[in-house]
Amino acid sequence: MTFTGGPRDWPALVYADWADTAVTLHMWTQVVGKVRMALAAPVNHWWHVPLYVSARGITTSPMPIGARSIEIAFDFIAHRLEITCSDGASAHLALEPMSVAVFHREVMAALDRLGARPRIWTTPCEVENPIPFELDEVHKSYDPEAARRFWRVLVQADRVMKAFRGRFLGKASPVHFFWGSFDLAVTRFSGRRAPPHPGSEILPASVSQEAYSHEVSSCGFWPGAPGVEAIFYAYAYPEPPGFADAAVRPRTARWEASLGEFVLPYEVMRIAQSPDFALLNFLQSTYEAAADLGDWPRGELERNAPEGETA
């Protein structure tokens, strides 16, 4: 892979400019993500629940429903939610300003018509003060250009993160979009068991202990929140001694104690001379810090980066 992405390929993404749309879209992805969680066969580390970046938006990938398959995809070019079945049946929903309650009702009605409605838990996950989908008339914004811009960032991040993932011979997750935390992530594993994860106020131990059953070095992209701009992040679990003080690249990256993660501000990365290279440097150097300080058997887990990918 040749890293050629420049600032024009990485669009600006200022959270305040699309905050209302971001929260609404987060809840819409939770509706679709919970359908996937209900239909897909369980996979270790909850890998059966995320969504994936596609050429037009974000998709569930095919999910079994009896002997058929069904796929639900956000199309951020045509601004439609597309539901397609392997028997040729389909339905769609225009993506436009509407409450989470209306979106939930319309999606479930479409699945009913297709004979594919699952039972889902309608309370959002990993958010403070969650409002059940069917009751949420608060979040109802949709700015098409903002949604498309967000997806364009995901396309670029997905591209570089997949190249980074390809350097690893050991166990690694797909590059996938977690609708609970609303972030794109990829995780590498040392192969060793980890101590039980304690969980948190919004992520119970029953979930986190499966997600972090083995030692990890994880990284990803998060689009931000009120008062917090978009970032790339990297962390290790368990965190090895000295990790927070490790020297990582580029120099604009920093340790954020409140998050327990290294962060690279998206805007700083975006305006770099080579955003692709800056991001790859961040992903590689934070992994090296976790692996070296955690005594990972790196010789068994890595392959040499192809020419043009060195960071």
N, C-alpha and C positions, 0 to 999 in steps of 0.2 A: 504494500500500500504506500502510495506517495502522499505525503501530507501537503496539500495545496490550499486548504481552506483559509481564507482571509477574513477580515472584519465584515465585508459585505455578505459573506456566507453565514455569519453568526449574527443574527439580528439583535438589535437592542431589546432588552426585556426589563423594564422598570416596573417593579411590583405595583407601585401606587397607580400606574397608568391603567392597570387591568385588574385591580384587586377584587372588585365585585364579580367579574367574570371568572376569575381564578377560583374563588370560593364555590361558585355555582358549578363550574366544571368539575371541581374536586368531588362534589356530591354526586354529580351525574356519573362520573367514572366509578364511584362506589356502588351505585345501583347496578351498573353493568358488571363490575368486578365481583359482586356478590352472586350474580347469576353464574359467572364462571366458577366460583368457589363451590356452588351447589351442584354443578353438572360435571366438572372435571374430576377424574380419579385422583385421590390424594397422592402427593409427591413429597418427598423429604424436604424439610425447611420451608414448607408452605409454597413450594415452587409451582403448585397447580393454581394459585390464585392471581398472579400478576397479569398485566396486559403487556402488549408488545408494540413497539413503534413499527408503522407500516409506511408504504410509499404515499399514502394519502392521509394518514392520521394515526390512530391507536386502535388495536384490535385485540379480541380475546384469543385468536387462533381458533381452529375448529374444536368444538366440544361435542361429546356424544349425547344424544337424546334418543334412547332406544337403539335401533339399528341405523339411525340417521346421524348426521353431524350438523351442527348449527354454529354459525359464527356471527358475532356482533362487532361492528366496527364503527368508530367515529371517523367520518370523512371530513377533514378540515379544509378541503378544497371546495367541494360542493356544499359543505355544511349540512350534512345529513347523517343520521344514524342508520346504518344499513344492517339488516338482519337477513342472513341468507342460509338456506338449508341445502343439504346434499341431494335432496330430491327435486330441487328446482324451485321450491316455494321461497317466497321472500316477503319482506315488509320493510318500510322505511319511515323515518320520522325526521322532519325538518329540524335542524338545530337553529333555534331562534330564542329570543327572550321568553322564558317560561319558568315557573317555579319548580323546585325539586319534586314537589307533590305531583304536579301535572306530568313531569317527565317520567316519574316512577309509574304513574297510572298508565300512561301511553305505552311505555315499554312492556309492562306486564300484559296489557291488552293485546299488543302485537304478538307476544309469545303465546298467549292463549289461542289466538287465531291460527297460529302455526302448530298448535298441539305440543308446545315445548315449554310451558310455564313451570318453573321450579318453585319450591318453597324457600324463601330467603328470610334472614333476620334483617329487619328494616332499619335498625339503629346504626348510624355511621360509626366507623371504627377509627381509633387513633386521633380523635379530635376532642377538644374541650366542649362541654355543654352540647352534646349531640342532639339533634332534632330528628326523630324518626322520619323517614322519607315521605310517608303519606301525610305527614303533618307540616312539612316544611314549605311554608308559603313566603319565607323570608328571603331565601336565596333564589333569584330569578333573573339574573343578568346574563346576557350573552353578546359580546362584541365579536363579530366574525373575524375581523382583522387581528384582534388580540389573540384569539384562539389559534388562528393560523400561525401567527408569529411564535407563540409558545411551541407549537408542533415543529416549526422549522428549527428551533433550538434543539428539540429532542432528536430530530433527524441527524443533526451534526454531532451531538453528544453520543448518540447511539453508534455512529460510524467510528469515531475515535475509540470509544470504549470497547467495541468489538475487536478492533486491531490490538488493543491492550490485552484483552482476554486471550487472543490467539497466541500470545507469547508463553502461555502457561500450559505445562503438561499435566499438572495435577488436577484435582477436582476443582471445578469452577462453575458458578451459576451461569445461566444465560444472562444477557443484558436485558433486564425486564423492568417494567413500570409498576411500582407498587401503589395501588390506588388508596391504600390506607394513609400512608405518609406522603403521597403525591410526589414521588421522586423516581428517577431512573437510576438503577443500581446494578453493579456487578460485584461478585464476591469470590475471592480465592480462599482455598482451605489448605492448612498445613498437613492434614491427615490425622491429627491427634484430637482426642476428645477434649472438650472444654469444661470448666466448672459450670454448674447450673447458673443460668442467667437469672438475675433477680427480678427482671421485669420493671415496669414503671407504672405511673398513675394511668397512663393511656394505653400501655401495652402490657397486659397481664403476663405473669410468669408462664402460664399455660401455653401462651403463644411464643414468647421469647425463648423459652428453653428448647423448643423444637427448632426455632430459627437459628439459634446459636449453640447447637449441641456439640459442634466441633470448632477448633480454633479458626479464626477468619481474619483476613485483611479485606475490608470492603470499601468501596468508593462509589460516588454517584453524583447526580445533579439534582438540586432542589430549587424550585423557582422562587422561593421566598415566602414571606408572610408580612403582615403589617409591621412596619418599622425594621424589617430585615430584608435585604436585597438578595437576589439569586446568587447561589454559590455552587461550586463543586466542593465535595467534602471527601474525607478519607478517615477511617478509624480502624482500630484493631480490637478484637475481643478474643481472649482476655488481653487487656492492654499491658504490654511488657514494660518492665521498669525502664525509665528513660525515654519512653516513646514521645512524650510531649515536648521534650527538649531536643529531639532529633533535628538535624539540618535537612530541610527538604527544598525542592525546587518547584517553581522559580522563586526568586527572592520575595516576590509579592505574596506568596502563600504564608499562612500563619497558623499557629495553634489557637483555637478558640476554646477557652476553658469552660465557658458556659454550655457548650455543646459536647465537649470531650472529643473534639475532632480537629483535624487540620482542615482549613478552608482556603479556597482560592476564589475570590470574588468573580462572578461571571463577567461583569463589565471590564474588570482588569484583564482577564484572559482574552475577552473579545477584541480589545483594541491593541493587543500585542502584535508585534510584527508578524509572527506566525502563531495564531491562536491554537492551531492543531498541535504544534510542537510544545507550546506552553502547557497545554492540558496533558499531553502525554508525559511530559516531564513531571508534572504533579502526581499523576497516577503511579508512575514508575518509582519515583523517589519515596513516596509515602509507603508503598508496598515494601520497598527495600528496607525502610526503617523498621516496619513491623516484622519482616522476615528475619532480618539480622539480629535485632534485639530479642526476638522470640525464639532464636535458634532453630529456624525452619531448615529442613534439608534442601536448600535451594538447588543444589546440583541435580537432584532427582526430579525437581518440580518445574524447571524452566527450560525453554529452548532459546537459542540466540535469536535476537531480533533480526528480521531480514534487512537488507540494505535499504536505507531510506526511512527506517522506523526507529533508529537509534535515538534515545533521549538521555 
